[in-house]
Amino acid sequence: MAYVIGNDCVACGTCIDECPVSAISEGEIYSINPDACTECGACAAVCPSEAISLP
């Protein structure tokens, strides 16, 4: 199951560079492509607002 980005996202961009498969897209609230996510958790580990988690 792919990681998801919740409403606590502050769109800081920290997670984008950490994703090894470029599954994260920018926006007011960033989003993760569930088909591309490999569930590595790199994005969640660096999120300063703890907005990224498994559903």
HELIX and SHEET records of a PDB file:
HELIX    1   1 THR A   14  GLU A   18  1                                   5    
HELIX    2   2 ALA A   42  VAL A   46  1                                   5    
SHEET    1   A 2 VAL A   4  ILE A   5  0                                        
SHEET    2   A 2 ILE A  52  SER A  53 -1                                        
SHEET    1   B 2 ILE A  24  SER A  25  0                                        
SHEET    2   B 2 SER A  31  ILE A  32 -1                                        
END                                                                             
